[in-house]
Amino acid sequence: MYYVFVGVVVVSGVFYHISQKEVPKSVNPMASLAFSYIIALIGSIILLPVVSRLSEASKSLNLDKLTQAVNWPSFFVGVTIIGIEIGVMMAYRYGGKMNNTSLIIYSTIAAVLFLVGVYHYNETISWQKLFGAVLCFVGLVVMALSK
C-alpha cells in the first residue's frame, strides 16, 4: 500500500503543478485558492469513509474519533497548506518555469526535512542518505546557477 499512496502523491503532484501554472493571471489568487479548497473539502468528506477503512487509527466514523482530528498539528497543516498553495501559484505567476520550480521547492524541502529528521526525530544517518542529501544540495545549487 505504501507505493500505491506514493503513486497517488506523484500523480496528484504532477497535476497540481500543471493546474497551478494554468491559473490565469487575471484570476485573484485567493479566490482561486478558496474555490480549490471548496473542492478539497467536498472530496475529503466523500473520501472520509473510504480512507477510514484504510487507517489503523480510525476504523470507525464515530464523532469522538472525528473530533480527535481537531488539534494543533491539524491547525498548522491548514495554515501551511495556504502558504504552499499561494507560494507555488505566485512563483509561477512571477516567471517560475515548470521544469525547475518544483525541483527547487522539493529539493529544498527535502534538505530541510533531512535535518529535521536527524535533529528533532533522532533518525539515523547512513552514508547513502547523506550522499543523497548532498546530491539534492548540489542539484539545487546547479539549478540556481543555471537560471
N, C-alpha and C positions, 0 to 999 in steps of 0.2 A: 504494500500500500504506500510505502514511503515514496517510491519512484512514481507512482500514479499522481500523488499530490505535488511532487516536484514538477512533473509534466504539466499539471494544471497551472502552476505558478509560471512556468516558462511560456506556455501558450497565452495565458492571460497577460503576462508582461509584454509580449510582442504586440498584442492587440491594444494594450494600454498605451504604449508609446506611439503607435500609429494613430490611435484616436486622439491623444493629446496634441500631437503635431498637426492634426487636421482641424482642430477647433479654430473657426475663423477669427481673425484678429478683431473683427467688428463686434464680436460677442463679449459681453462683460465676463471676465474670468470667474468671478464669484457666482454669477448666475449659472454659468455652465457647471461649476463645481456643485452648486446646490441641486441642480437637476440630476447630476450624476449620483449624488447621494440619495436622492429620492428613489432612483432605480436600484441602488445598492441596498437600501432599506427594504424595499419590496422583495428583492431577491433573497435577502437574508431571512426574512420572515418565511418565505416559501421554502427555503432550504433548511430551516431550523429542525424540523423533524427528521430529515434525511441525515444530516450531519450528526444529530444527537445519537442516532443509532451507531455511528462510527466512533464516537468519542467515549473513552473509558470513564471520563469524569461526569458524563451526563446521559446515562442510558434512558432516563425518563424525562418528561417535559413538565414536571410539577413546578408550581410558582416559586417554591423555596429554592429550587435549583436555578431557575432563571434569574432570581434576584441576586444570587451569588455572583453573577456576571457583572454587577454594578460595583466596581471597586476602583481604586486609584490607577492600576495598570490599564484598565479599560478606558478610563478618562484620558490618560496620556496617549493611548493608541489613537483615540479620536482626534486629539489636538495635533499629534504628529502626522496623521493622515492628511489633514488640511495643509500642513507645511509641505509635505511631499507633493501633493497634487498641485498646489499653486506654484511651487518651485519648479516642477517639471514643465508645466504649461508655460510659465513665463520664460523659462530658459529657452524653450522652442520659439516663443514669440520674439525673443531678443537674439535670434540667429543660431540657436543650437542646431547642430546637424544630427540627423538620425543615426549616422554611422559612428558618432563618438560621444554624444551626450549621455546615453545610458551607460556606456562603458566607463566614462569618467565618474558618474554618480555611483555606480555599483562597486567599482574598484575602490573608491574612497570609503564607502560604507563597509566593504569587506575588510579593509585595512584597520579601520577604527574598531569594528566588532572583533577582529582578531585580538587586539589589545584588551578590549573589554573582557573577552572570554578568558584571557590569561590572568589579568589582574583582578577582576571582580568575581569571576566564577571559578577561579583556580583550575582552569582547563590546562591540560598538558600541552607542551610544545614538542613536536618531533621535528627532525631535520626536514622532512617532507613538507610539513605545514609551514615551517619557517621559509623554506625555499619558495613555496607557493606565494607567501605573503610578499617576499622580496620581488618576485616576478610581477605581482599586482602593482607594487610601488614603481618598479621600473617601467612597466607599461603605462602607468598614469603619467609619469614624467615624460615619456616619449610622446604620448598623446597631447600633453600640454605644450610641448615644444613644437609640435607639428601643426599648430593652429595656423 
